[in-house]
Amino acid sequence: MRTSDVLSRIDEGDLIGLTRDLVRIPSVVRAGQPDATEAAVAAHVERWMREQGFHVEVHEVAPGRPNVFGAIGDTSSGPTLLLEGHTDVVTEGDASLWSRPPFGGELVDGRIYGRGSADMKSGLAAAMAAVAAIKRSGVSLGGRLVVGALVDEEGDMIGAKHLCTTPLGRALTAAIICEPEQNELCLEQRGVVWARVTVRGRMAHGAMPEAGVNPITALGALLREAPALERRLRKLCKRSPYLRPPTVTPTVVLAPVQGVPQSNVIPSMAQATLDVRLTPGPDAETIGKEIDLACQRAMEACPGATVEWHAVNGYRMATRVEREEPLVKAMMKGVRQATGRAPTFGGVPGSTDGTILRTTLGIPIVTCGPGHRLIPHQVDEYVEVSELVDAARIYVASALNFLEA
Ligand SMILES: [Zn+2]
């Protein structure tokens, strides 16, 4: 069977309808509200997959927070390709700032609007529709094709971490991460380390600073060290044509860390978080040593203070795959077959579930999905229907190439 025959099995009306349905089911995870999870949208995904006759697995990652997987093809031999999406979305913020209802899923002038329309219910819907089209076509696959709807990508990525511990996760050969990257083939993703730096001094009266050790002095020194740390990281990391160079950005500063701030009290503790973004190259240990050095210098600037740091959420290193990877080749050919255009390469400005899969399982990942790269998390988020349809076509052609029987 020709690829074009399978492509013709994509039902664009169903794909648009599915995307709008997913957007209309809110899945903002709100702390302290047990009902505000991915549960409802995950249940919809599961029901849809069962209707299509996929082999469905549901993994309860946390209460009310299931990962849902639908598979077709040969489970006994051959590679396993995952089309990966997440079901959670970030908050809509102040709904009055939206010109269309954030969970309306409105279709206007070739665009679907709403929170998650780009990031990434459209990518997930395109992946689901792609697997359905392949299944309907009856074409045989030389392996297994799985579409996964994971929880908590916008949080601690517990869905992706959980997947890596399961038999299905360990069986994966490669993954396409369906995040909004305007259907570019992103072979690189920036990494992130949130360095939470804690400075301990000694509490004293503000009028008698010599009686204490002011942790704010050390914290100030640390913030002055940030540009030097950034320069060192830029030297260590490889230059990438697709990614901005490493950055070190202070994002949170606290003093005192606990208790009531008082104008005449030197606090005992201060804290800052550095949002450290990385490009591929050095390993985690090397990055850690550079952050250690910044802390060491801050400590030297304030005798008596101790400066320690830890990585909130661990190290999520930058990822890269080479163009020679079979997955990349399958997708380069797939883009041409699906769109008639040459593939465009790009890079992901942040980390994704793919970061976890790449660094934990070691499998190649390519990030490619519908939606403008800059639109996620904004008001009036939307996806172009033409990009949505292109994405489904790219997934079909790429999967057929990768899993050629
Ligand atoms: Zn996303």
Boltz pocket constraint, residues with backbone or C-beta under 6 A from the ligand:
constraints:
  - pocket:
      binder: B
      contacts: [[A, 86], [A, 119], [A, 120], [A, 153], [A, 179], [A, 180]]
      max_distance: 6.0
